[in-house]
Amino acid sequence: MDVSIPDSLSEFIARRVRSGGYPNADAFVADLVRSEAGVLDGVAQGEPLAIDRYFDRRLEALMDEAAGSGDYMEAKSRDFDEMEREALSLIRHE
């Protein structure tokens, strides 16, 4: 697989490799992909989605995956209200 990296990120990657953390750019990129895959796999197993600077991208990836799964179920406002009540109840009892 070939991946194109924008010039704006090439120097960042080069600095990480030079710092001794990675033997080459391929290893650095592979580590990033493994990390992201681990997060998304954890979410699939019920772990919470970390709210960090990558939250939007991860949420979008999960929504794309859900949309492509064929298991779509329409939710109404009352459904979200019920989910919120259930979540609040779980929080209060932990």
N, C-alpha and C positions, 0 to 999 in steps of 0.2 A: 504494500500500500504506500502510495506517495501522498504526502501532505504538504501543502504550500503554507508557509508562515509569512505573514506580512512583515515588511522591513521594520515596522515599528516594534515588533516583538523579537526580531532576530537578535538584537544586541542584549536584550534581557536574558534570552536563553543562553547566549554566549557567556554572559557574566556568571550565570548559575553553573555552567559547565566549568568555567575557569576557577570558580570558588572551590572546586574539588568535590562538590556534592554528587556529581554525575560524570561518568566517563566520556559521554558525548551527548549531543542534542537529542538523538533518538531515545536514549535512556531517560532523559528529562521528560520528554513528551509522553513516553510510555508510562512513566510514574504518574503524571497528571491524569491520564486516561484511566489508569487503574484506580486512582483515588476517587475520581468521579463515578466510576462504575460501582465501586464499593458503597458509596453514598446512596446511589439509586437502588442498588440491590437491597440495602438496609431498609429503605422506605417501602419497597415491595414486600418486605417481611414485617412491616408494621412499626418500624422505627420512625421517630419524628423527623421531618425534613428540617435540617438546620437552617435557621434564619441568619444568613450571612450575606456577603456581597454577591454570592452566586445563586441566591435563592430564586430570583426571577427566572434564570436560565434553567435551573433544575425543575422548577414548577412547570415551565413550558414544555420541557422534555417529557415529564410525567403526564401532562395533559395530552400531548401528541400521542403518547403510547396508549393512553386510555381511549382516545378517540379512534385509534386504529384497531382496538381489541374487539370491537363488535358488541361489547357488553354495555352499550349505552342505555341509560335509564334517565328519563326526564325527571327533573326535580322542580318542585314548586316552592314558593316562598315559605309555605307552612312546613315543608320538609326541612328546609334550612333552620327554621325556628326550632323544630324538634331536635335536630342535631346539636344546635347550640345549647338547648336545655340539658341534653344528655351529657355533653362535654362538661358543662358547668357542674353537673351533679357528680361526675367522675372526679373532677378536680377537688371538690369539697370533701369527698370521702377518702382521699389519699392521704 
